[in-house]
Amino acid sequence: MNGMSVDLDDLKRRMDGAIGVLKTELSGLRTGRASASMLEPVQVQAYGTHMPLNQVATVSVPEARMITVQVWDRGMAQAVEKAIRESSLGLNPVVEGQVMRIPIPELNAERRKELIKVAHKYAEAARVAVRHVRRDGMESIKKSDLSEDEQRAQSDKVQKLTDDKIAELDSIVSQKEQEITQI
């Protein structure tokens, strides 16, 4: 083979990036158990700009159904409470000075179904991203000056990589689905 073959490592890295984004998005979905990553999407209006919650406070999980947020600057407590309440997480912090206790309510059946739909939406976006990478790989193979047999062999490798990554995505989502549905 000459140097015009498709870079499978680059395609794999880009597909793994899509899987990484999916994992990050899924970690923010509530499963009924408290997790510090649940608050990652929360942005606080602080010092004239929007900042991630973890840059103005310490988030910890002392027990399975409770998250505590220790605000570093007492003056930021109200802004942090407002940001948590206004997030789409449906959480109500109880403020005690610089510490907020956030009880994690039980998930009802309807909320579980909604979370599963959101997880599937995230997964579909990741599948589309993987397929775009596959398309880019296939186009670079067609543009190369490889023989037809070599092009077919490269295309098969790209397709196998794509199939493996889609299977990995499906596995991750089904795991999250089981996590959400278990009571």
Salt bridges, closest charged atoms under 4 A:
ASP10 OD1 - ARG13 NH2 2.45
ASP10 OD2 - ARG14 NH1 3.98
ASP16 OD2 - LYS12 NZ 3.20
ASP16 OD1 - LYS165 NZ 2.54
GLU81 OE2 - ARG85 NH2 2.78
GLU96 OE1 - ARG101 NE 3.06
GLU106 OE2 - ARG65 NH2 3.16
GLU114 OE1 - ARG111 NH1 3.31
GLU124 OE1 - ARG127 NH1 2.92
GLU124 OE2 - ARG131 NH1 3.52
ASP136 OD2 - ARG14 NH2 2.54
ASP136 OD1 - ARG135 NH2 3.36
GLU139 OE2 - ARG135 NE 3.96
ASP149 OD1 - ARG152 NH1 3.33
ASP164 OD2 - LYS160 NZ 3.16
GLU168 OE1 - LYS165 NZ 3.59
ASP170 OD1 - ARG127 NH2 2.68
GLU177 OE1 - HIS120 NE2 2.86
GLU179 OE2 - LYS176 NZ 3.44
